[in-house]
Amino acid sequence: QVQLVESGGGSVQAGGSLRLSCGASGTASNSNVFTVNTAKWYRQAPGTARAWVALMTPHGPSNVRESVRGRFTISADDTPNMMYLQMNNLKPEATAVYFCNVEIQLTPYWGPGTQVTVSS
């Protein structure tokens, strides 16, 4: 059973940066699960629906939602089964619980989320 867990959330002031990490365990492949499947970051602010923030696909460019373009970057490296979301110049509206997601053979897997709080 694939399990994801996020880390790196916290409280920062507006203009600050955070780097979120997502680790996967229980995968059957020796490849980084986040580079061979479609992987995404979502966030959910209080009282709102969960919203897509950034994605990576195996054979295409990464992408981020318009409101964070130029400030957020999704990435994965050679560290086995790790994915990241670098968030710079954070704004108070970024306050939310952030979730990582990977789709393996059409099955979505989610982490429990990590809280990000940005104060003005």
Beta strands, then each sheet from edge to edge (+ up, - down):
strand 1: 3-7
strand 2: 10-13
strand 3: 18-25
strand 4: 38-44
strand 5: 51-57
strand 6: 60-64
strand 7: 72-75
strand 8: 82-87
strand 9: 96-104
strand 10: 107-110
strand 11: 114-119
sheet 1: 1+ 3- 8+ 7-
sheet 2: 2+ 11+ 9- 4+ 5- 6+
sheet 3: 2+ 11+ 9- 10+
end
